[in-house]
Amino acid sequence: MTGATYGRKRVPVLLWPFWAVWRLLTFVLELTGRFVALSLGFVLLVVGVIASLTVIGAVIGVPLAVFGFLLILRGLF
């Protein structure tokens, strides 16, 4: 019996449909997580920049903008 190879492990032919569905599910969830990180990072970046326009808000705005930027980087890479 031949099957698909995943890394160094072979997937048996009878289990291949379950393996394929599982791989598709992990791919979709990974993309969803990246999209959420990108959108949340962008929102936090914008809120941080807007809060930094005032002197009092700069204490919270700068770390918020940096955190948003780091979330965007995490979502992209």
C-alpha positions as a printed Julia matrix, in Angstrom:
77×3 Matrix{Float64}:
  0.0    0.0    0.0
  1.34   3.36  -0.93
  0.29   6.59   0.66
  1.13  10.25   0.82
  4.29  11.26   2.58
  4.25  14.04   5.1
  7.71  14.99   6.16
  9.25  11.66   7.13
  6.01   9.87   8.01
  3.88   8.02   5.52
  0.12   8.35   5.65
 -1.71   5.09   4.91
 -4.07   5.15   1.96
 -7.15   4.46   4.07
 -6.38   7.36   6.39
 -5.45   9.81   3.62
 -8.93  11.48   3.35
 -8.92  12.24   7.09
 -5.37  13.53   6.86
 -6.3   15.77   3.9
 -9.33  17.22   5.71
 -7.22  17.83   8.82
 -4.53  19.62   6.77
 -7.2   21.78   5.09
 -8.72  22.66   8.46
 -5.34  23.66   9.92
 -4.6   25.77   6.83
 -7.93  27.63   7.11
 -7.49  28.22  10.85
 -3.95  29.47  10.32
 -5.11  31.96   7.7
 -7.94  33.09   9.98
 -5.5   33.68  12.83
 -3.21  35.68  10.6
 -6.1   37.81   9.36
 -7.27  38.5   12.91
 -3.72  39.46  13.95
 -3.39  41.81  10.97
 -6.73  43.53  11.5
 -6.34  43.84  15.28
 -2.79  45.12  14.84
 -3.94  47.75  12.37
 -6.72  48.92  14.69
 -4.35  49.12  17.67
 -1.79  50.98  15.58
 -4.33  53.57  14.48
 -5.74  53.99  18.01
 -2.21  54.33  19.38
 -1.28  56.99  16.86
 -4.49  58.92  17.54
 -3.94  58.68  21.3
 -0.36  59.89  20.86
 -1.54  63.2   19.45
 -2.24  64.4   22.97
  0.49  64.7   25.6
 -1.4   62.7   28.23
 -2.41  60.01  25.75
  1.18  59.53  24.57
  1.92  57.43  27.64
 -0.63  54.85  26.49
 -0.59  55.6   22.76
  3.06  54.86  21.99
  3.1   51.36  23.55
 -0.27  50.65  21.94
  1.05  51.65  18.51
  4.19  49.56  19.01
  2.11  46.56  20.05
 -0.12  47.03  17.01
  2.92  47.2   14.74
  4.31  44.02  16.27
  0.98  42.26  15.74
  1.04  43.3   12.09
  4.56  41.9   11.75
  3.47  38.65  13.39
  0.51  38.39  11.04
  2.67  38.91   7.96
  5.52  36.61   8.91
